[in-house]
Amino acid sequence: MSSLFKENDLWGPLDPSAEAGYGEDRPKRKGFFTDTSICIGCKACEVACKEWNDVPADHFDMLGSSYDNSHSLNANQWRHVAFIEQPSSRGRATVDLGMPDVGPPGSGDGAGAYGAAASEDPDASPMDFRWLMSSDVCKHCTHAGCLDVCPTGALIRTEFGTVVVQDDVCNGCGYCVPACPYGVIERRKEPEGAKNVGIAQKCTLCYDRLDAGKVPACAQACPTQSIQFGDVEELRERANQRVERLHEAGVMDARLYGNDPDDGVGGTGAFFLLLDEPEVYGFPPDPVVPTRDLPHMFRQASRAAVTLAVGAAVVFLGRRR
Amino acid sequence: MPDFEKGKAPSYVPPEDADGVAGIAGNDPFIMQGDGKGALYVPQGLIDGPMPTHYEPVESPFSNPLYGQQANPTRKEYDRDDNPMHPSPPQGHSEVFPFVFTTSRLTEHHTAGGMSRFVHRLAELQPEMFVEVSPELAHERGLEHGGWATIVTSRSAIEARVLVTERLTPLRVDGRVVHQVWLPYHWGEGGLVTGDSANDLFGITLDPNVLIQESKVGTCDVRPGRRPTGPELRALVAGYVDRSGSDHVPHGPIVTADPEGGGR
């Protein structure tokens, strides 16, 4: 059956801004490479984003999830820093600080926090306590579920390859909300009287700053360059080299997330370097754009319709006079 | 203040009549001293010099392992009824305040929070006063993660939300286990987010040289639940003062070492 869609419109590798109809003179695709191994959890990205985009305060409650009181991305949180405390695999033992000595570390009479492990099994590499920090953002997917299902065309693909909500077009229907595999986009509910209440809101990759030749607010504010902004192609190169260097240094857990054009959303404009499984950070392990299954769904529905029509025809035509 | 020129070689020897920066030799890089030389002994300025040593904080659960002199003998104290200090070894009753608490900062707020608590972008990042406890202490004292705890000293009692975290570990010191808790000190009255102030727990003892108060570490008790208010709060604190003997003025001897005893 010939497809209504061009190749890779819904699935597989694609240059999204070319597919959206921008000409040869369009800029290179822009995105973020967020290297969570150097994030210090300062939340400058959260504040810079909210200041630039005039996003209202979300809520004033302590959530108890380590130092993360923002909880997750939503209409009032376009950048979200996650804090994950991972217990040591060594188990919990009281720390014997021991008495100070003048020799090299471990020569004192106390076992010390690290001395104890070394004496038990020098071959095992126990995992120390880890405090993972990561700044989450809209992924600006190559195949963006939110954009594909939007009935009004409010969600558009920009010339930079990013996904942006036009807040004057959005009618607040909310179709985009369940379509996002990452749970990023939502409709703004509060506070009353704020701008764009009822409208779907999410990261714009600072479209207005890109137009002016500037860098997005979060990338500008990040003091460690954990959030790196640039051409997606070049960022992917840089990310691959970074993972290689981390592996050489023995950090075998380091991996990239969202950089593969063959994944369920065609790769993302904003991708990450993680130090553990995606689920640890609250990411879906295998995100798939819901519209991937669109041709199949229509085929099934067509078959059902044809079957119904044939059945009706048989009933009526076989009627005795 | 003299500086050290970037290109000056370590072998540089100043000529006889040199002055200013040119008079500093190439191997005298201690820019905080007038002559560029580092020193262990100083001719003046230190009341408790000249060599650094180890003293326990004024409020400590343990005896000083190095000396019979528990804490800094030259420290400045204020012997007042409203400034009771907790007993430390060798005095008795230090088990009334068995835990150590320390205060420091969060990234999101600035010092005592007088400005940052009024800025909504910062206030929403860290909205509530909390105390970090280890899972072992939480189990021992019946503290629930996300619940409330009351931290008590002989000066006051404050309440804070409980954050149970494995980043805090019980310590084994001098053959026994001591728990420590951590408090940020950014909260107080006023602002978009308010809470009890950690600094209410401290008394005043000062370092003899520059009179900086020891307001970062002390001993305390931790109880589950919110603190009482009004006269009941004062009664709670008074009970602790009574049981610990903190109300004895002066609060324990400053010099604890036996001068004839030769060290311990």
Interface residues (C-beta under 8 A of the other chain):
Chain A: G41 C42 K43 E46 V47 K50 E51 A57 D58 H59 F60 D61 M62 G64 S66 Y67 N69 S70 E85 P87 S88 R92 T94 V95 D96 L97 M99 F129 W131
Chain B: P65 L106 T107 E108 H120 R121 L122 A123 E124 L125 Q126 P127 E128 F130 P135 E136 H145 G146 R161 L163 T165 E166 R167 T169 P170 L171 R172 V173 V177 L192 V193
